[in-house]
């Protein structure tokens, strides 16, 4: 499993990107209460198989971007996904 962690700049939420068999972002309050899960739709992303999560960030507006590494045609590349 790979994971990446970010906090909302206003201190409202903790955001965790997880790659176990599922690729997802999980959001918690700073008190540890579960808020929601966002699943990666790899078919909609259309760039290959995600093999690693290399970073995550959250903007003041609450936009989440996850940096991933992926394999298209045996090349290891990276991409940022705006969720």
C-alpha positions in Angstrom: 0.0 0.0 0.0 1.2 3.5 -0.8 -0.3 6.6 0.7 0.1 10.4 0.8 -1.3 12.9 3.4 -2.3 16.6 3.2 -4.2 19.0 5.4 -6.7 21.6 4.3 -4.9 25.0 4.5 -7.7 26.4 6.8 -7.2 23.4 9.1 -10.6 21.9 8.5 -9.8 18.4 7.1 -7.1 15.8 6.8 -7.0 14.3 3.3 -5.3 10.9 2.6 -4.7 9.3 -0.8 -4.5 5.5 -0.6 -3.5 2.8 -3.0 -4.3 -0.6 -1.5 -6.1 -2.6 -4.1 -8.4 0.4 -4.5 -7.3 3.9 -5.4 -9.1 6.5 -3.3 -8.9 9.7 -1.3 -10.3 9.6 2.2 -11.2 12.8 4.1 -11.5 13.2 7.8 -12.1 16.1 10.1 -9.2 17.2 12.3 -11.0 15.4 15.1 -10.7 12.1 13.3 -14.3 11.9 12.1 -14.8 10.3 8.7 -16.2 12.7 6.1 -16.2 10.9 2.7 -14.3 8.7 0.3 -13.6 9.7 -3.3 -12.7 6.7 -5.6 -10.3 7.2 -8.5 -12.1 6.3 -11.8 -9.0 5.0 -13.7 -11.1 4.4 -16.8 -12.1 8.1 -16.9 -8.5 9.2 -16.3 -7.4 7.2 -19.4 -3.7 7.0 -19.0 -2.7 3.6 -17.7 -2.5 1.6 -14.5 -1.8 3.6 -11.3 1.2 2.0 -9.5 2.0 4.7 -6.9 0.8 7.8 -5.2 3.6 10.3 -5.0 1.9 13.3 -3.4 -1.4 15.2 -2.6 -2.3 18.8 -2.0 -5.5 20.7 -1.1 -6.2 24.3 -2.1 -7.9 26.9 0.1 -11.1 26.3 -2.1 -11.0 22.6 -1.2 -9.8 21.3 -4.6 -7.7 18.1 -4.2 -4.9 17.2 -6.5 -3.1 13.8 -6.3 0.2 13.1 -8.0 0.4 9.5 -9.3 2.9 7.4 -11.1 1.5 5.1 -13.8 2.6 2.7 -16.5 1.4 3.1 -20.1 3.1 0.7 -22.5 5.9 -0.2 -20.0 6.9 3.5 -19.4 6.9 4.9 -15.9 5.4 8.4 -15.9 3.6 10.8 -13.6 0.5 12.9 -13.6 -1.5 15.1 -11.3 -5.2 14.3 -11.0 -7.6 17.1 -9.9 -10.5 15.5 -8.0 
